[in-house]
Amino acid sequence: MGILEDTFGEFCEPESGKKTTVKRYTLTSPSGVEVQVISYGAGVSAILVPDKSGKKEHVTLGFDKLEGYEEFSYQGSSVGRHANRINKGKLSIDGQSWQLSINNDANHLHGGKRGWDKYVWESCVVDGSVVFSRLSPDGEEGYPGDVLAQVKYTLNNDGALRIDFEAMTTRATPINMTNHCFFNLAGHDAGQKGIFEHVVKVNADCYTPVTEDLIPTGELAPVGGTGFDLRSPITFGEALPKVPGGGFDHNFCLHHKHRGELEFAARFHHPPTGRVLEVYTTEPGVQIYTGNFLPKEDGKMVGRNGSSYTYQGSVCCEPQNFPNAVNQDNFPNDVTRPGKSYRHSMMYKFIVDREVM
């Protein structure tokens, strides 16, 4: 499996006006899975997967040009320094308080106004993997410490895309990285109808209830008897009406035996095409998000091949630590300290026409 490199566009730095070339890398697998990653946001720009008849289709939202990724945040990106929400952007470490940038109502989301998804990363090919890296300086978006971060993409022969995150810091700081692909196994342009046909299963006995502005209350609530019980396969068409607000944007506490080992988190199956996505992670949580903030009108978000991406036309499965963990003593610790690396490994495994549900 060779890795092809080409140019995806030029990014203009908002302050200096300096232009930087954005590189694109294409990885292919004998299984028929093809993945494209770009140095802007160290992100996934495309994943093509065959259906049960062998027809390939894009299964993630995406754009033909770089400008689409600049306009619409988090599409396939590596999210950091801290994925998900931090209440009021406030954190306290070792008795010292910090104020992060506010970019989601009154809260801090996905690293702030200019998180790691909005930078061009350094990139290279190493031993069959694509590796992205960048240095996040002390004070960026209000965070303490210089952080050197790395994201490595590896596609194996069976069509499983492994993503390895690693970071080191000069000061104690919260780090929580993930990938933010928007999936629709029916096809990137299949919309809400396609998502409603997906059968979902999440390996979680508990979830973290949230306030009106989607900040966890601190409770670890059992999913049993609630609309958050996805332990047995159920279609999104059946599940979403049972959820307050009609959509998921919640952290599920995974039933993992050992944090740090790659374990099963969730499965998505689209029976009409036979496409299956299994997600694995070393982290204790996974955010299931059903595209509730995508536009409800056609033409507001125009993606690949002129397709219109709309409300609940995709689903994100974001393995990570719990949201706002830095402010919740009963949540898993998310502070990384000098001399100890942050590490998170996750995997998107694609299967076709296999009875797994």
One Martini backbone bead per residue (centre of mass of N, CA, C, O) as a GRO file, in nm:
protein
  357
    1MET     BB    1   0.088   0.042   0.029
    2GLY     BB    2   0.065   0.344  -0.087
    3ILE     BB    3   0.144   0.700  -0.058
    4LEU     BB    4  -0.016   0.983  -0.165
    5GLU     BB    5   0.100   1.310  -0.273
    6ASP     BB    6  -0.055   1.637  -0.247
    7THR     BB    7  -0.234   1.932  -0.323
    8PHE     BB    8  -0.513   2.118  -0.165
    9GLY     BB    9  -0.380   2.408  -0.088
   10GLU     BB   10  -0.406   2.747   0.053
   11PHE     BB   11  -0.310   2.905   0.350
   12CYS     BB   12  -0.417   3.203   0.521
   13GLU     BB   13  -0.304   3.391   0.754
   14PRO     BB   14  -0.495   3.610   0.938
   15GLU     BB   15  -0.250   3.805   1.031
   16SER     BB   16   0.005   3.781   0.819
   17GLY     BB   17  -0.067   3.636   0.524
   18LYS     BB   18   0.059   3.377   0.516
   19LYS     BB   19   0.141   3.109   0.300
   20THR     BB   20   0.026   2.761   0.311
   21THR     BB   21   0.067   2.446   0.232
   22VAL     BB   22  -0.168   2.190   0.166
   23LYS     BB   23  -0.164   1.858   0.239
   24ARG     BB   24  -0.221   1.540   0.070
   25TYR     BB   25  -0.324   1.202   0.165
   26THR     BB   26  -0.331   0.869   0.019
   27LEU     BB   27  -0.499   0.580   0.140
   28THR     BB   28  -0.484   0.223   0.076
   29SER     BB   29  -0.682  -0.080   0.058
   30PRO     BB   30  -0.752  -0.407  -0.031
   31SER     BB   31  -1.060  -0.370   0.075
   32GLY     BB   32  -1.133  -0.058  -0.059
   33VAL     BB   33  -1.026   0.146   0.128
   34GLU     BB   34  -1.025   0.510   0.136
   35VAL     BB   35  -0.791   0.770   0.250
   36GLN     BB   36  -0.797   1.122   0.338
   37VAL     BB   37  -0.541   1.354   0.438
   38ILE     BB   38  -0.477   1.671   0.605
   39SER     BB   39  -0.287   1.946   0.731
   40TYR     BB   40  -0.552   2.068   0.793
   41GLY     BB   41  -0.616   1.971   1.112
   42ALA     BB   42  -0.524   1.682   1.089
   43GLY     BB   43  -0.734   1.557   0.872
   44VAL     BB   44  -1.023   1.416   0.740
   45SER     BB   45  -1.148   1.434   0.397
   46ALA     BB   46  -1.174   1.111   0.327
   47ILE     BB   47  -1.405   0.821   0.292
   48LEU     BB   48  -1.397   0.512   0.117
   49VAL     BB   49  -1.667   0.264   0.077
   50PRO     BB   50  -1.786  -0.029   0.013
   51ASP     BB   51  -2.040  -0.214  -0.074
   52LYS     BB   52  -2.204  -0.520  -0.129
   53SER     BB   53  -2.148  -0.453  -0.456
   54GLY     BB   54  -1.868  -0.253  -0.463
   55LYS     BB   55  -1.958   0.033  -0.418
   56LYS     BB   56  -1.826   0.341  -0.390
   57GLU     BB   57  -1.832   0.575  -0.100
   58HIS     BB   58  -1.882   0.843   0.071
   59VAL     BB   59  -1.887   0.854   0.455
   60THR     BB   60  -1.811   1.163   0.463
   61LEU     BB   61  -1.797   1.467   0.515
   62GLY     BB   62  -1.711   1.721   0.257
   63PHE     BB   63  -1.461   1.887   0.042
   64ASP     BB   64  -1.311   2.008  -0.254
   65LYS     BB   65  -1.213   2.251  -0.076
   66LEU     BB   66  -1.055   2.427   0.169
   67GLU     BB   67  -1.278   2.643   0.230
   68GLY     BB   68  -1.478   2.448   0.367
   69TYR     BB   69  -1.300   2.394   0.625
   70GLU     BB   70  -1.287   2.694   0.712
   71GLU     BB   71  -1.601   2.743   0.743
   72PHE     BB   72  -1.636   2.437   0.859
   73SER     BB   73  -1.599   2.306   1.147
   74TYR     BB   74  -1.457   1.979   1.232
   75GLN     BB   75  -1.416   1.832   0.955
   76GLY     BB   76  -1.220   1.563   1.044
   77SER     BB   77  -1.067   1.668   1.277
   78SER     BB   78  -0.825   1.754   1.500
   79VAL     BB   79  -0.895   1.791   1.841
   80GLY     BB   80  -0.778   2.089   2.020
   81ARG     BB   81  -0.656   2.060   2.324
   82HIS     BB   82  -0.979   2.041   2.399
   83ALA     BB   83  -1.231   1.851   2.388
   84ASN     BB   84  -1.506   1.996   2.413
   85ARG     BB   85  -1.634   2.112   2.720
   86ILE     BB   86  -1.580   2.414   2.924
   87ASN     BB   87  -1.680   2.570   3.191
   88LYS     BB   88  -1.643   2.903   3.119
   89GLY     BB   89  -1.329   2.847   3.070
   90LYS     BB   90  -1.255   2.712   3.347
   91LEU     BB   91  -0.949   2.657   3.544
   92SER     BB   92  -0.778   2.442   3.796
   93ILE     BB   93  -0.421   2.414   3.887
   94ASP     BB   94  -0.258   2.396   4.165
   95GLY     BB   95  -0.422   2.678   4.254
   96GLN     BB   96  -0.445   2.775   3.954
   97SER     BB   97  -0.594   3.004   3.737
   98TRP     BB   98  -0.790   2.985   3.424
   99GLN     BB   99  -0.870   3.157   3.109
  100LEU     BB  100  -1.052   3.077   2.849
  101SER     BB  101  -1.186   3.081   2.566
  102ILE     BB  102  -1.495   3.196   2.414
  103ASN     BB  103  -1.718   2.989   2.167
  104ASN     BB  104  -1.988   2.865   2.340
  105ASP     BB  105  -2.131   3.089   2.442
  106ALA     BB  106  -2.008   3.052   2.780
  107ASN     BB  107  -1.802   2.850   2.644
  108HIS     BB  108  -1.564   2.593   2.586
  109LEU     BB  109  -1.468   2.465   2.251
  110HIS     BB  110  -1.242   2.276   2.092
  111GLY     BB  111  -0.998   2.499   2.188
  112GLY     BB  112  -1.159   2.740   2.061
  113LYS     BB  113  -1.143   2.985   1.831
  114ARG     BB  114  -0.836   2.850   1.774
  115GLY     BB  115  -0.790   2.558   1.720
  116TRP     BB  116  -0.623   2.282   1.587
  117ASP     BB  117  -0.821   2.277   1.328
  118LYS     BB  118  -0.689   2.588   1.231
  119TYR     BB  119  -0.420   2.442   1.136
  120VAL     BB  120  -0.108   2.388   0.997
  121TRP     BB  121   0.066   2.099   0.974
  122GLU     BB  122   0.310   1.904   0.999
  123SER     BB  123   0.450   1.661   0.754
  124CYS     BB  124   0.475   1.290   0.711
  125VAL     BB  125   0.627   0.981   0.614
  126VAL     BB  126   0.611   0.677   0.831
  127ASP     BB  127   0.600   0.358   0.791
  128GLY     BB  128   0.300   0.388   0.644
  129SER     BB  129   0.251   0.672   0.777
  130VAL     BB  130   0.081   0.963   0.883
  131VAL     BB  131   0.244   1.263   1.014
  132PHE     BB  132   0.148   1.503   1.256
  133SER     BB  133   0.266   1.840   1.365
  134ARG     BB  134   0.265   2.066   1.664
  135LEU     BB  135   0.313   2.386   1.827
  136SER     BB  136   0.173   2.488   2.131
  137PRO     BB  137   0.167   2.770   2.288
  138ASP     BB  138   0.186   2.948   2.549
  139GLY     BB  139  -0.152   3.079   2.581
  140GLU     BB  140  -0.322   2.932   2.393
  141GLU     BB  141  -0.644   3.008   2.457
  142GLY     BB  142  -0.522   3.010   2.778
  143TYR     BB  143  -0.316   2.795   2.798
  144PRO     BB  144  -0.086   2.612   2.961
  145GLY     BB  145   0.182   2.560   2.791
  146ASP     BB  146   0.380   2.382   2.598
  147VAL     BB  147   0.271   2.186   2.303
  148LEU     BB  148   0.353   1.871   2.165
  149ALA     BB  149   0.195   1.739   1.875
  150GLN     BB  150   0.054   1.416   1.754
  151VAL     BB  151  -0.059   1.260   1.438
  152LYS     BB  152  -0.147   0.918   1.343
  153TYR     BB  153  -0.196   0.747   1.030
  154THR     BB  154  -0.337   0.407   0.984
  155LEU     BB  155  -0.380   0.169   0.717
  156ASN     BB  156  -0.498  -0.138   0.680
  157ASN     BB  157  -0.578  -0.425   0.499
  158ASP     BB  158  -0.887  -0.423   0.636
  159GLY     BB  159  -0.981  -0.105   0.678
  160ALA     BB  160  -0.830   0.020   0.928
  161LEU     BB  161  -0.830   0.326   1.111
  162ARG     BB  162  -0.559   0.454   1.278
  163ILE     BB  163  -0.533   0.678   1.572
  164ASP     BB  164  -0.250   0.863   1.703
  165PHE     BB  165  -0.206   1.032   2.004
  166GLU     BB  166   0.040   1.290   2.102
  167ALA     BB  167   0.176   1.458   2.407
  168MET     BB  168   0.370   1.743   2.529
  169THR     BB  169   0.465   1.932   2.830
  170THR     BB  170   0.572   2.220   3.037
  171ARG     BB  171   0.280   2.215   3.169
  172ALA     BB  172   0.010   2.188   3.336
  173THR     BB  173  -0.252   2.038   3.127
  174PRO     BB  174  -0.524   2.002   2.937
  175ILE     BB  175  -0.581   1.691   2.749
  176ASN     BB  176  -0.815   1.626   2.458
  177MET     BB  177  -0.825   1.406   2.197
  178THR     BB  178  -0.976   1.396   1.858
  179ASN     BB  179  -1.203   1.290   1.619
  180HIS     BB  180  -1.442   1.471   1.364
  181CYS     BB  181  -1.625   1.285   1.208
  182PHE     BB  182  -1.885   1.277   0.957
  183PHE     BB  183  -2.125   1.027   0.928
  184ASN     BB  184  -2.254   0.828   0.630
  185LEU     BB  185  -2.310   0.505   0.519
  186ALA     BB  186  -2.513   0.581   0.279
  187GLY     BB  187  -2.384   0.857   0.233
  188HIS     BB  188  -2.296   1.187   0.244
  189ASP     BB  189  -2.597   1.263   0.087
  190ALA     BB  190  -2.841   1.103   0.257
  191GLY     BB  191  -2.909   1.211   0.521
  192GLN     BB  192  -3.151   1.154   0.753
  193LYS     BB  193  -3.256   0.896   0.628
  194GLY     BB  194  -2.988   0.741   0.649
  195ILE     BB  195  -2.952   0.765   0.958
  196PHE     BB  196  -3.223   0.624   1.045
  197GLU     BB  197  -3.107   0.336   0.927
  198HIS     BB  198  -2.921   0.313   1.148
  199VAL     BB  199  -2.745   0.087   1.353
  200VAL     BB  200  -2.693   0.111   1.707
  201LYS     BB  201  -2.402   0.063   1.934
  202VAL     BB  202  -2.317   0.109   2.289
  203ASN     BB  203  -2.053   0.058   2.537
  204ALA     BB  204  -2.278   0.165   2.779
  205ASP     BB  205  -2.407   0.216   3.118
  206CYS     BB  206  -2.335   0.527   3.103
  207TYR     BB  207  -2.394   0.882   3.150
  208THR     BB  208  -2.373   1.248   3.103
  209PRO     BB  209  -2.551   1.472   3.212
  210VAL     BB  210  -2.702   1.790   3.110
  211THR     BB  211  -2.736   2.098   3.049
  212GLU     BB  212  -2.858   2.336   2.840
  213ASP     BB  213  -2.530   2.388   2.760
  214LEU     BB  214  -2.385   2.092   2.768
  215ILE     BB  215  -2.303   2.050   3.070
  216PRO     BB  216  -2.201   1.855   3.296
  217THR     BB  217  -2.324   1.779   3.622
  218GLY     BB  218  -2.152   1.498   3.737
  219GLU     BB  219  -2.322   1.273   3.662
  220LEU     BB  220  -2.365   0.908   3.668
  221ALA     BB  221  -2.593   0.764   3.452
  222PRO     BB  222  -2.799   0.531   3.387
  223VAL     BB  223  -2.939   0.398   3.086
  224GLY     BB  224  -3.154   0.251   3.205
  225GLY     BB  225  -3.475   0.347   3.097
  226THR     BB  226  -3.360   0.519   2.859
  227GLY     BB  227  -3.267   0.695   2.562
  228PHE     BB  228  -2.946   0.596   2.629
  229ASP     BB  229  -3.002   0.296   2.549
  230LEU     BB  230  -2.737   0.133   2.338
  231ARG     BB  231  -2.671  -0.179   2.400
  232SER     BB  232  -2.886  -0.233   2.193
  233PRO     BB  233  -2.988  -0.254   1.892
  234ILE     BB  234  -3.072   0.058   1.715
  235THR     BB  235  -3.231   0.287   1.554
  236PHE     BB  236  -3.236   0.619   1.503
  237GLY     BB  237  -3.541   0.633   1.440
  238GLU     BB  238  -3.606   0.517   1.733
  239ALA     BB  239  -3.412   0.681   1.934
  240LEU     BB  240  -3.446   0.996   1.903
  241PRO     BB  241  -3.745   1.037   2.024
  242LYS     BB  242  -3.630   0.951   2.328
  243VAL     BB  243  -3.472   1.217   2.327
  244PRO     BB  244  -3.402   1.500   2.455
  245GLY     BB  245  -3.454   1.705   2.166
  246GLY     BB  246  -3.393   1.467   1.937
  247GLY     BB  247  -3.073   1.439   2.026
  248PHE     BB  248  -2.730   1.378   2.017
  249ASP     BB  249  -2.489   1.531   2.283
  250HIS     BB  250  -2.318   1.283   2.435
  251ASN     BB  251  -2.165   1.120   2.702
  252PHE     BB  252  -2.020   0.799   2.717
  253CYS     BB  253  -1.956   0.540   2.948
  254LEU     BB  254  -1.740   0.306   2.916
  255HIS     BB  255  -1.707  -0.056   2.919
  256HIS     BB  256  -1.406  -0.072   3.052
  257LYS     BB  257  -1.130  -0.242   3.181
  258HIS     BB  258  -0.880  -0.066   3.040
  259ARG     BB  259  -0.710   0.202   3.043
  260GLY     BB  260  -0.511   0.211   2.732
  261GLU     BB  261  -0.690   0.014   2.576
  262LEU     BB  262  -0.813  -0.126   2.292
  263GLU     BB  263  -1.169  -0.078   2.269
  264PHE     BB  264  -1.492  -0.115   2.244
  265ALA     BB  265  -1.758   0.133   2.170
  266ALA     BB  266  -1.891   0.121   1.862
  267ARG     BB  267  -2.180   0.066   1.633
  268PHE     BB  268  -2.244   0.089   1.272
  269HIS     BB  269  -2.538   0.008   1.064
  270HIS     BB  270  -2.617  -0.025   0.704
  271PRO     BB  271  -2.818  -0.245   0.558
  272PRO     BB  272  -2.859  -0.156   0.253
  273THR     BB  273  -2.522  -0.158   0.211
  274GLY     BB  274  -2.345  -0.315   0.452
  275ARG     BB  275  -2.225  -0.103   0.627
  276VAL     BB  276  -1.957  -0.089   0.877
  277LEU     BB  277  -1.888   0.070   1.200
  278GLU     BB  278  -1.610   0.051   1.415
  279VAL     BB  279  -1.523   0.164   1.749
  280TYR     BB  280  -1.207   0.243   1.903
  281THR     BB  281  -1.055   0.281   2.243
  282THR     BB  282  -0.859   0.417   2.529
  283GLU     BB  283  -1.093   0.572   2.633
  284PRO     BB  284  -1.378   0.637   2.859
  285GLY     BB  285  -1.517   0.797   2.614
  286VAL     BB  286  -1.818   0.896   2.408
  287GLN     BB  287  -1.932   1.107   2.157
  288ILE     BB  288  -2.267   1.150   2.057
  289TYR     BB  289  -2.345   1.306   1.735
  290THR     BB  290  -2.642   1.422   1.528
  291GLY     BB  291  -2.627   1.706   1.383
  292ASN     BB  292  -2.802   1.948   1.535
  293PHE     BB  293  -2.621   2.213   1.407
  294LEU     BB  294  -2.711   2.178   1.144
  295PRO     BB  295  -2.870   2.287   0.888
  296LYS     BB  296  -3.223   2.302   0.789
  297GLU     BB  297  -3.127   2.420   0.519
  298ASP     BB  298  -3.076   2.428   0.207
  299GLY     BB  299  -2.751   2.562   0.108
  300LYS     BB  300  -2.580   2.637   0.375
  301MET     BB  301  -2.418   2.349   0.328
  302VAL     BB  302  -2.171   2.295   0.093
  303GLY     BB  303  -2.033   2.017  -0.052
  304ARG     BB  304  -1.958   1.762  -0.207
  305ASN     BB  305  -2.067   1.795  -0.527
  306GLY     BB  306  -2.297   2.004  -0.413
  307SER     BB  307  -2.387   1.914  -0.148
  308SER     BB  308  -2.635   1.906   0.108
  309TYR     BB  309  -2.594   1.979   0.449
  310THR     BB  310  -2.793   1.859   0.726
  311TYR     BB  311  -2.990   1.791   0.967
  312GLN     BB  312  -2.908   1.485   1.074
  313GLY     BB  313  -2.690   1.382   0.825
  314SER     BB  314  -2.509   1.286   1.075
  315VAL     BB  315  -2.237   1.118   1.263
  316CYS     BB  316  -2.062   1.129   1.571
  317CYS     BB  317  -1.760   0.952   1.704
  318GLU     BB  318  -1.597   1.067   2.008
  319PRO     BB  319  -1.322   0.982   2.146
  320GLN     BB  320  -1.279   1.047   2.509
  321ASN     BB  321  -1.291   1.238   2.752
  322PHE     BB  322  -1.463   1.398   2.965
  323PRO     BB  323  -1.639   1.661   2.994
  324ASN     BB  324  -1.511   1.884   3.218
  325ALA     BB  325  -1.295   1.721   3.395
  326VAL     BB  326  -1.126   1.956   3.531
  327ASN     BB  327  -1.415   2.021   3.714
  328GLN     BB  328  -1.430   1.697   3.794
  329ASP     BB  329  -1.343   1.475   4.040
  330ASN     BB  330  -1.524   1.213   3.922
  331PHE     BB  331  -1.350   1.233   3.679
  332PRO     BB  332  -1.127   1.169   3.466
  333ASN     BB  333  -0.820   1.258   3.425
  334ASP     BB  334  -0.686   1.552   3.204
  335VAL     BB  335  -0.395   1.599   3.316
  336THR     BB  336  -0.086   1.703   3.190
  337ARG     BB  337   0.258   1.644   3.259
  338PRO     BB  338   0.567   1.681   3.295
  339GLY     BB  339   0.718   1.376   3.172
  340LYS     BB  340   0.420   1.306   3.055
  341SER     BB  341   0.241   1.153   2.822
  342TYR     BB  342  -0.001   1.187   2.591
  343ARG     BB  343  -0.246   0.920   2.511
  344HIS     BB  344  -0.435   0.826   2.205
  345SER     BB  345  -0.627   0.556   2.078
  346MET     BB  346  -0.791   0.487   1.759
  347MET     BB  347  -1.069   0.323   1.564
  348TYR     BB  348  -1.172   0.270   1.225
  349LYS     BB  349  -1.386   0.001   1.132
  350PHE     BB  350  -1.444  -0.156   0.819
  351ILE     BB  351  -1.742  -0.327   0.709
  352VAL     BB  352  -1.882  -0.578   0.477
  353ASP     BB  353  -2.136  -0.784   0.483
  354ARG     BB  354  -2.181  -0.838   0.810
  355GLU     BB  355  -2.294  -1.025   1.084
  356VAL     BB  356  -2.288  -0.812   1.395
  357MET     BB  357  -2.570  -0.732   1.551
   0.00000   0.00000   0.00000
